[in-house]
Amino acid sequence: FIGIFRFIYDHVFGPYPQRAYADPCEKWQLVGACLKHFHIPNGVGTSAAQAFCVDCCVRKSKKGAGKNVDMADREKGTDHLILTMYDVKEEDYEGVVDQSRLSTTKETSSLQTQLPVLELLKDFMSGKTVFRNIMSILLPGVNSIIDERSSQIYGQYLENAVQLSLEIIILVLEKDLLLSDYWRPLYQPLDIILSHDHNQIVALLEYVRYDFQPKVQQSSIKIMSILSSRMVGLVQLLLKSNASNSLIEDYAACLEARSEESQNVENNNNNNNNDPGILILQLLIDNISRPAPNITHLLLRFDLDTPVERTVLQPKFYYSCMKVILDILEKLSKPDVNALLHEFGFQLLYELCIDAFTSVPTMDLLSNKKYRFFVKHLDAIGIAPLPKRNNNQPLRISSLHQRAWLLKLLAVELHAGDVSSSNHREACQTILSNLFGQGTTGIDGEQAIYPFSLQDNSGNGDFRTVSKSKVLDLLEIIQFRCPDPTTKLSNTTASMKYNLLAEDILGNPGNSGKGGVYYYSERGDRLIDLASFHDKLWQMSNLGNEVELNDVRETIQQLLRWGWKYNKNLEEQASQLHMLTAWSQSVEVSASRRLVMLEDRSEILFQILDASLSASASPDCSLKMAFILSQSLSAQRAASWPKAVTGSQQSEYLQRLSVALTCMAKLRDERFMFPGNLSSDSITCLDLIVVKQLSNGACLTILFKLIMAILRNESSEALRRRQYALLLSYFQYCLNVVDPDVPTSVLQFLLLSEQDNEYIDLPKIDKEQAELARANFSTLRKEAQSILDLVIKDATHGSESGKTISLYVLDALICIDHERYFLSQLQSRGFLRSCLTAISNISNQVFILTPHKQFLIF
């Protein structure tokens, strides 16, 4: 094989530009066959591509006229890639390094003769024959290729050569860094070789304009992605070459054309995504965090002549990817076809909004009254019904992710929007009124905004239709039982042997890296690579007769079907958790930062708390979902999110917020929302006594649902710690503000000067508080045995933090128990005795370790 490779390398492809060809078709057929050989090696014997090269060469040596050859027929049976066939390992590096340093002696390494891929890599990394010839094919430029493709008979063969050339460059770029450290200084990474002539880089990137063949566009975008990650000065290079404006429009046109095509979303969801639209959006997302100015700033038309953060984006006036993305998201057309475009479009905008450089321009654009971006999409996709799992699970998954990114965008606007700006203030008010179905007021209490429908057909511009709370509708959407992706393989096939074999393959740590049975999807989900899984199952199967072969084939098909379901179920579970996390973020930020802009705040907080506790106690709620709904965070920290936090820190902080705890803490704050200032001079005794509090019925509803959430079947100590914290917060909320030991006559005297002729019925207030305390105790007593079982278990066998908070819960239960029921239960269970024994043991240890005066020697 190496002999044929060297023959094609030295005598066919190397000198092909110097030959004269009677038929240009034969020339480009020959070039395509050579490139195919570098791309595809033979199996046994001589491949069709190699045979064609040899055939053409022999005929040219006889000066015979070439005939057109059907390349499809010639290339039958070629299956594997030279540049991907061999895994270059670490032991290969040193051998090649030693021989490369002896190149002056013309010695040839046996390793080089065995691995032609190393010869090709060395050629590219030193700018030799194959590299020069491939660049001579590409350097005429995309416009020249387009003209020849449409006007010349050999155009199709030329297009094939361009496509193969770009694919080979990508394969080299994927491997060159592995070898460059070992081969320096004789060989350099390909991006450095290309940067010797900037025209080479520009020519490669401009092939995104070639719309005859999507694979050419895909290759050009992939090259842009790789070069943008390696070359810090790529944007300056493009600006200096006067290629930036055309490249901006080419990328926008490619993205727009993709959005208008018909392609099944399922075909996009694999580990070799070749969708040009998705590749462009991923390119933009990946480059956001790179040093400014970067490719994302260029392609979205941020102002590169001034600091990026001062840009005023105007997509309606300048054609760019930003304009196309906003148009795609505004129309949301062909959801079954463009679902991933919509999803990654929302993700891109979110990533732009949390980046330190692009956040201000992007948020100013989205809050602009011309777009009304937030509320429009909240109505369009936020509360729309989910697609059915059986009909279109990929669309269902993407739909959940779209809503998640949208809710995260709302959270960022509510948190970081500058309410001193009229656009941001109105955007925040509109988001709140539509999320919570309530009127809003300005920060200074100026005007009210009420939720309204986007379409008003009455002809009255001032007409507003009040809607119900969308935040509860959004929570209902994600309250469904997701299929368990961890289903055991033992239930898949009747063959225990192959079940164990599959478990060994999937559980082997060596199969997790490159070339293993797992890969990471565009969303970051770790999925099974079904093709690799299939190959490894066959490789490890011991085949016998024909009957056994058929059985093995059927068993492997069953395992592959299981793998496909595993992937889809895992993706759906991840999308469900993603949307729930985003819902939690939007509610948290609303309660922590913008609660003052809402009317009837206590009712809103109660509804959210009630809904989140109901969801936590639901049998459809997984442990991970319950953890998100009850995740612990101090309310003070949630309410005082530092304004300086931006970017990834902001995103990390949002992940740690807690819906239930923050709502409970805000309800406690609402009791003391005085009309005046919060200074001690302005707060009266009347303000302290006549506090705003939920009705006793609402309080008991919270307690009952919290108990059900604590006693759920699937639980963990970490989850219960958060639920215990919420229970303690609830007990504090229900406490009477005024010390019950203060005589009523003293309180009446203090209130005389503050009542303004309004009589305050103190006995009635005390009676309601006493009734609530008795009702709380009665509710807890009904489930006392189950509650005590869990709390005592955590107090005895839990972690240190679990033991601590469990003891606080027991202390609180004893405090509200006027009948000493819980105390007697603890005593009968022997828990009090064990606590006293533990305290005694600690005291004895302290006594032993403490030096006594009589034993001290001075």
RONUVO-867808 format. One record per residue (C-alpha): x, y negated, z. Coordinates in steps of 0.02 Angstrom, whole numbers, padded with zeros to 5 digits, always signed. Layout:
RONUVO-867808
XYZ...
This chain:
RONUVO-867808
+00000+00000+00000+00141-00122+00040+00214-00093-00133+00053-00145-00218+00038-00292-00100+00214-00352-00142+00182-00328-00328+00025-00436-00322+00109-00562-00208+00269-00580-00312+00216-00542-00491+00030-00576-00508-00030-00715-00392+00136-00801-00367+00171-00848-00549-00011-00860-00606-00008-01051-00628+00137-01038-00751+00050-00913-00864-00048-00956-01020-00222-00883-01033-00321-00856-01192-00481-00852-01091-00503-00964-00936-00630-00838-00869-00493-00708-00862-00380-00828-00769-00505-00859-00630-00555-00677-00625-00373-00634-00597-00357-00766-00461-00516-00706-00377-00456-00526-00380-00289-00575-00301-00376-00676-00166-00493-00531-00137-00344-00419-00111-00271-00538+00018-00443-00542+00095-00485-00356+00074-00363-00208+00080-00394-00039+00004-00450+00115+00096-00377+00270+00012-00290+00245-00154-00299+00085-00255-00443-00037-00228-00541-00109-00372-00467-00280-00340-00290-00211-00348-00331-00110-00502-00398-00264-00587-00240-00363-00544-00129-00225-00614-00240-00207-00768-00236-00393-00805-00049-00401-00780-00015-00255-00897-00128-00326-01031-00045-00497-01017+00126-00416-01034+00066-00342-01198-00005-00512-01247-00176-00436-01268-00335-00537-01262-00424-00515-01099-00604-00461-01086-00732-00520-00960-00749-00400-00817-00897-00382-00703-00818-00423-00535-00961-00347-00439-00924-00178-00518-00737-00198-00497-00752-00234-00310-00862-00087-00261-00799+00006-00109-00690-00133-00036-00739-00149+00144-00608-00221+00261-00507-00381+00280-00317-00386+00276-00314-00536+00390-00437-00456+00511-00391-00273+00487-00237-00279+00597-00239-00337+00777-00071-00421+00799-00012-00373+00973+00120-00445+01087+00245-00309+01048+00233-00360+00864+00289-00539+00902+00462-00497+00964+00503-00383+00819+00454-00515+00695+00548-00649+00790+00708-00547+00786+00694-00518+00598+00645-00697+00561+00807-00758+00639+00902-00638+00525+00817-00699+00368+00982-00761+00295+01046-00583+00288+00896-00530+00181+00854-00391+00303+00675-00330+00300+00586-00274+00455+00495-00110+00452+00357-00199+00546+00338-00322+00402+00321-00181+00278+00186-00102+00385+00086-00260+00418+00058-00365+00262-00046-00482+00368+00114-00546+00448+00187-00583+00276+00032-00685+00233+00037-00778+00398+00221-00818+00374+00184-00879+00198+00050-01001+00259+00147-01055+00412+00296-01103+00306+00200-01175+00157+00261-01043+00034+00188-00964-00123+00013-00908-00074-00018-01067+00024+00039-01179-00120-00064-01085-00248-00221-01088-00140-00202-01274-00110-00178-01300-00297-00350-01222-00320-00429-01334-00187-00336-01499-00212-00426-01553-00373-00566-01595-00252-00748-01555-00230-00808-01672-00367-00697-01588-00496-00755-01415-00441-00938-01469-00449-00912-01536-00626-00825-01377-00687-00952-01265-00599-01096-01346-00692-01013-01373-00860-00888-01232-00890-00919-01049-00927-00787-00999-00799-00869-01107-00664-00939-00960-00568-00769-00876-00558-00689-01039-00503-00820-01057-00367-00780-00883-00307-00595-00926-00298-00633-01084-00198-00743-00988-00077-00612-00853-00048-00475-00983-00028-00570-01074+00108-00611-00911+00198-00428-00859+00196-00377-01027+00270-00503-01000+00411-00434-00827+00446-00258-00896+00455-00313-01037+00570-00390-00906+00686-00223-00815+00703-00081-00938+00679-00078-01004+00858-00052-00827+00923+00113-00818+00830+00175-00997+00821+00257-00997+00992+00357-00843+00945+00402-00897+00770+00455-01078+00799+00545-01171+00727+00545-01076+00563+00356-01064+00557+00226-01193+00611+00038-01185+00644-00061-01213+00486-00134-01380+00543+00044-01450+00552+00083-01383+00379-00076-01463+00312-00038-01630+00396+00119-01649+00291+00002-01709+00153-00157-01792+00215-00239-01764+00047-00242-01578+00086-00345-01605+00244-00465-01725+00158-00489-01604+00013-00533-01461+00131-00658-01563+00231-00746-01637+00080-00806-01467+00021-00954-01492+00138-01025-01587-00011-01025-01430-00120-01209-01381-00119-01204-01245-00253-01143-01115-00129-01186-01126+00058-01036-01017+00103-00919-01152+00038-01004-01281+00148-00997-01163+00298-00812-01136+00274-00777-01322+00261-00875-01356+00422-00781-01218+00513-00615-01291+00456-00672-01462+00520-00716-01381+00687-00544-01302+00705-00445-01454+00648-00546-01572+00759-00498-01466+00910-00313-01472+00864-00281-01642+00786-00306-01790+00902-00281-01915+00761-00401-01834+00637-00523-01980+00639-00385-02108+00608-00322-01998+00466-00493-01998+00384-00514-02185+00408-00344-02219+00333-00384-02107+00185-00547-02202+00150-00640-02036+00159-00739-02070+00318-00894-02151+00242-00920-02018+00110-00891-01882+00240-01022-01959+00357-01150-01957+00216-01101-01782+00158-01128-01708+00331-01293-01798+00349-01351-01737+00178-01299-01558+00218-01395-01562+00383-01547-01639+00301-01548-01511+00161-01537-01370+00288-01688-01437+00384-01792-01431+00226-01748-01251+00183-01840-01093+00234-01733-00976+00337-01788-00861+00476-01728-00915+00648-01689-00733+00690-01553-00731+00559-01466-00874+00647-01457-00790+00815-01302-00683+00802-01118-00688+00843-01069-00738+00666-01181-00888+00643-01165-00955+00467-01308-01080+00468-01234-01245+00405-01356-01348+00510-01313-01256+00671-01128-01265+00631-01140-01455+00611-01236-01477+00774-01112-01366+00867-00969-01466+00791-01047-01626+00858-01079-01552+01031-00905-01478+01047-00819-01642+01003-00916-01758+01120-00795-01738+01265-00636-01752+01160-00531-01912+01164-00613-02061+01082-00632-02094+00941-00677-01917+00892-00771-01830+00752-00937-01844+00843-00917-02033+00857-00874-02042+00673-01014-01933+00604-01148-02015+00714-01087-02188+00662-01030-02256+00828-00933-02417+00806-00750-02368+00797-00688-02548+00781-00739-02586+00960-00745-02481+01118-00865-02338+01083-00970-02374+01238-01016-02547+01169-01092-02478+01010-01267-02529+00961-01335-02379+00865-01446-02422+00717-01489-02258+00630-01634-02335+00534-01511-02444+00438-01361-02328+00418-01374-02151+00350-01289-02027+00464-01316-01866+00560-01396-01969+00699-01533-02028+00582-01562-01853+00515-01570-01777+00690-01696-01906+00750-01800-01875+00594-01794-01687+00622-01849-01706+00802-01984-01830+00758-02064-01714+00631-02028-01548+00719-02079-01465+00556-02069-01278+00522-02042-01229+00705-02023-01045+00661-01885-01089+00538-01799-01239+00618-01815-01190+00801-01627-01184+00828-01604-01352+00741-01732-01428+00859-01652-01345+01010-01474-01398+00972-01536-01570+00921-01608-01597+01095-01450-01526+01173-01342-01645+01072-01441-01796+01131-01430-01737+01311-01241-01712+01299-01226-01886+01223-01328-01960+01367-01214-01888+01503-01049-01929+01418-00957-02078+01489-00927-02158+01318-01089-02121+01227-01218-02126+01367-01261-02311+01362-01281-02328+01172-01381-02165+01160-01497-02204+01306-01526-02379+01240-01575-02303+01074-01693-02172+01145-01779-02295+01263-01812-02416+01120-01997-02450+01095-01981-02408+00910-01944-02227+00950-02042-02193+01111-01938-02036+01111-01970-01968+01285-02159-01973+01297-02186-01926+01115-02091-01763+01136-02163-01727+01307-02333-01718+01223-02271-01633+01064-02175-01487+01137-02174-01506+01325-02345-01435+01365-02379-01342+01202-02423-01157+01225-02276-01037+01220-02263-00921+01069-02309-00741+01111-02166-00623+01149-02233-00486+01036-02257-00602+00887-02097-00703+00887-01982-00682+01037-01836-00782+00962-01952-00931+00937-02018-00910+01115-01839-00914+01181-01792-01066+01079-01952-01155+01130-01908-01135+01314-01734-01204+01284-01805-01352+01188-01916-01398+01335-01769-01376+01454-01659-01498+01359-01803-01621+01344-01837-01616+01532-01652-01641+01564-01657-01794+01452-01803-01861+01553-01706-01831+01714-01555-01927+01648-01662-02075+01594-01752-02079+01762-01588-02071+01856-01471-02179+01754-01591-02293+01658-01555-02476+01696-01724-02536+01762-01665-02716+01749-01687-02691+01561-01867-02702+01503-01846-02556+01384-01778-02438+01517-01902-02499+01648-02049-02467+01532-01975-02300+01478-01961-02243+01660-02136-02302+01701-02208-02214+01549-02116-02052+01588-02178-02055+01768-02358-02095+01721-02361-01954+01595-02271-01828+01704-02376-01856+01859-02541-01916+01785-02539-02069+01898-02524-02255+01876-02355-02334+01907-02297-02503+01969-02140-02599+01934-01995-02602+02055-02059-02770+02118-02241-02714+02115-02283-02817+01961-02395-02720+01843-02468-02547+01831-02445-02424+01689-02564-02279+01671-02542-02117+01575-02615-02124+01402-02633-02018+01248-02521-02057+01101-02662-02063+00975-02801-02189+00998-02936-02172+00865-03059-02291+00949-02987-02444+00866-02962-02526+01035-02777-02555+01064-02802-02580+01251-02894-02415+01276-02803-02288+01385-02853-02109+01417-02800-02049+01589-02722-01877+01582-02688-01747+01715-02518-01708+01787-02405-01632+01655-02275-01585+01784-02391-01450+01850-02432-01391+01673-02246-01374+01638-02224-01267+01793-02368-01156+01740-02285-01126+01572-02134-01042+01652-02234-00939+01776-02230-00775+01684-02149-00608+01720-01995-00592+01612-01942-00416+01557-01800-00350+01662-01642-00343+01555-01556-00227+01679-01665-00076+01637-01563+00083+01665-01503+00177+01513-01562+00340+01593-01739+00293+01539-01687+00265+01359-01644+00436+01289-01665+00617+01340-01478+00648+01321-01391+00619+01486-01224+00640+01398-01251+00490+01283-01331+00387+01421-01172+00407+01523-01066+00376+01369-01157+00213+01334-01141+00159+01516-00954+00194+01509-00934+00090+01351-01036-00056+01418-00956-00050+01591-00776-00035+01533-00685-00200+01570-00574-00169+01419-00725-00188+01305-00763-00365+01362-00630-00459+01266-00612-00497+01083-00660-00349+00979-00759-00275+01123-00943-00233+01136-00992-00403+01206-00995-00577+01131-01056-00748+01185-01199-00824+01088-01214-01006+01037-01303-01038+01202-01169-00951+01305-01268-00792+01340-01160-00635+01357-01243-00511+01237-01206-00339+01168-01125-00338+00996-01234-00204+00918-01116-00170+00772-00968-00143+00889-01077-00042+01009-01131+00068+00863-00951+00096+00806-00889+00143+00979-01032+00265+01005-00987+00355+00843-00801+00352+00883-00829+00436+01052-00954+00564+00988-00897+00744+00966-00991+00802+00812-01030+00983+00775-01151+01055+00647-01279+00964+00540-01418+00983+00669-01312+00906+00804-01263+00765+00686-01446+00721+00658-01479+00724+00845-01331+00610+00877-01389+00491+00741-01563+00478+00819-01492+00456+00994-01378+00316+00937-01525+00230+00853-01621+00238+01016-01474+00162+01109-01460+00024+00980-01645-00015+00999-01618-00024+01186-01470-00142+01157-01576-00255+01047-01712-00264+01179-01580-00295+01313-01513-00444+01216-01684-00521+01187-01742-00494+01365-01581-00568+01433-01599-00720+01320-01780-00744+01372-01737-00733+01557-01597-00859+01533-01713-00978+01440-01844-00963+01577-01717-01005+01712-01648-01146+01604-01819-01228+01590-01856-01203+01775-01690-01285+01820-01730-01431+01704-01905-01447+01779-01826-01449+01952-01706-01587+01897-01841-01699+01826-01950-01680+01982-01802-01707+02098-01744-01865+02014-01922-01933+02007-01944-01903+02193-01770-01960+02243-01747-02112+02131-01913-02173+02062-02043-02126+02192-02071-02309+02233-02139-02335+02056-02280-02209+02084-02451-02237+02159-02529-02114+02282-02358-02041+02317-02408-01925+02459-02537-01838+02351-02411-01814+02210-02282-01742+02328-02410-01626+02406-02465-01561+02235-02286-01526+02182-02242-01444+02348-02401-01340+02342-02367-01284+02163-02184-01241+02194-02226-01139+02349-02364-01049+02255-02241-01009+02117-02112-00946+02242-02238-00829+02323-02304-00764+02157-02262-00582+02112-02212-00645+01938-02077-00755+02014-01906-00673+02007-01778-00693+02144-01676-00812+02037-01827-00921+02003-01874-00926+02188-01695-00975+02229-01704-01124+02109-01871-01180+02179-01806-01170+02359-01623-01214+02335-01552-01305+02483-01493-01484+02488-01508-01619+02619-01644-01741+02574-01536-01890+02618-01404-01835+02492-01536-01803+02361-01612-01975+02387-01445-02065+02383-01371-01994+02224-01221-02107+02194-01244-02221+02045-01062-02200+01995-01087-02015+01962-01090-01987+01774-01057-01855+01645-01022-01677+01699-01022-01726+01883-01199-01787+01861-01250-01624+01779-01169-01520+01917-01255-01623+02050-01425-01600+01970-01404-01411+01975-01396-01416+02164-01558-01510+02195-01708-01436+02285-01889-01466+02238-01973-01404+02397-01850-01478+02522-01846-01648+02438-02036-01657+02425-02051-01613+02610-01920-01741+02657-02004-01874+02551-02170-01835+02634-02086-01871+02799-02019-02034+02729-02193-02080+02666-02256-02083+02845-02151-02239+02873-02172-02333+02709-02213-02501+02787-02277-02648+02684-02144-02762+02757-01957-02749+02777-01880-02603+02870-01795-02711+03000-01831-02674+03181-01904-02849+03205-02042-02821+03077-02096-02645+03130-02237-02647+03254-02303-02518+03374-02457-02506+03263-02346-02458+03115-02273-02315+03215-02438-02245+03275-02547-02265+03122-02432-02169+03003-02484-02098+02836-02495-01909+02846-02576-01772+02745-02739-01702+02808-02732-01554+02924-02802-01445+02786-02661-01494+02667-02531-01463+02802-02600-01290+02836-02600-01251+02651-02414-01291+02644-02378-01183+02796-02478-01035+02731-02394-01036+02561-02224-01058+02639-02254-00903+02747-02306-00806+02593-02147-00861+02505-02040-00807+02653-02126-00636+02658-02110-00603+02472-02055-00426+02426-01898-00473+02331-01793-00585+02441-01617-00618+02503-01535-00700+02651-01478-00846+02543-01656-00879+02487-01726-00862+02663-01599-00987+02731-01672-01117+02615-01849-01068+02660-01807-01079+02846-01741-01255+02816-01905-01301+02735-02003-01226+02880-01903-01331+03004-01933-01485+02899-02120-01446+02900-02121-01432+03091-02037-01603+03102-02167-01676+02985-02309-01614+03096-02236-01685+03258-02324-01832+03340-02222-01990+03322-02269-02054+03495-02210-01963+03650-02366-01878+03722-02304-01917+03897-02330-02104+03871-02496-02152+03956-02638-02203+03842-02666-02362+03942-02489-02420+03903-02512-02389+03717-02679-02482+03716-02596-02631+03799-02456-02633+03668-02582-02627+03527-02692-02772+03589-02591-02906+03501-02570-02806+03339-02742-02737+03298-02818-02892+03218-02988-02852+03292-02976-02675+03222-03003-02539+03350-02877-02395+03350-02950-02234+03416-02799-02160+03503-02894-02012+03577-02948-01964+03401-02769-01970+03338-02710-01863+03483-02852-01741+03453-02807-01720+03269-02625-01691+03313-02674-01561+03443-02788-01474+03317-02648-01467+03189-02529-01393+03318-02655-01259+03367-02692-01219+03184-02506-01205+03145-02483-01084+03289-02637-00983+03236-02574-00970+03057-02402-00914+03113-02473-00789+03236-02567-00696+03099-02401-00650+03018-02297-00656+03177-02234-00476+03169-02171-00489+02990-02095-00661+03019-02005-00607+03176-01940-00451+03091-01853-00556+02958-01793-00696+03070-01724-00578+03203-01640-00475+03067-01554-00631+02997-01511-00693+03172-01431-00525+03214-01352-00462+03053-01343-00616+02942-01197-00727+02895-01141-00862+03015-01248-00994+02930-01393-00871+02922-01380-00833+03107-01375-01017+03151-01529-01071+03055-01624-00915+03110-01595-00962+03292-01659-01138+03254-01817-01060+03181-01842-00952+03336-01817-01106+03445-01948-01201+03343-02072-01057+03356-02053-01055+03545-02077-01245+03554-02246-01243+03464-02304-01088+03560-02406-01147+03710-02466-00970+03741-02289-00902+03754-02334-00770+03624-02172-00780+03526-02071-00784+03687-02151-00623+03747-02122-00542+03577-01938-00586+03583-01928-00519+03758-02016-00355+03716-01900-00328+03567-01748-00348+03678-01686-00497+03577-01675-00614+03727-01575-00485+03826-01453-00463+03680-01433-00652+03666-01397-00669+03853-01275-00524+03844-01184-00605+03698-01175-00771+03792-01110-00682+03947-00976-00594+03846-00920-00757+03768-00913-00838+03940-00808-00697+04007-00688-00712+03860-00672-00898+03889-00642-00867+04074-00505-00741+04038-00419-00853+03911-00429-01008+04021-00276-01024+04138-00321-01040+04323-00232-01161+04439-00171-01029+04560-00077-00941+04420+00003-01096+04347+00187-01121+04387+00238-01301+04395
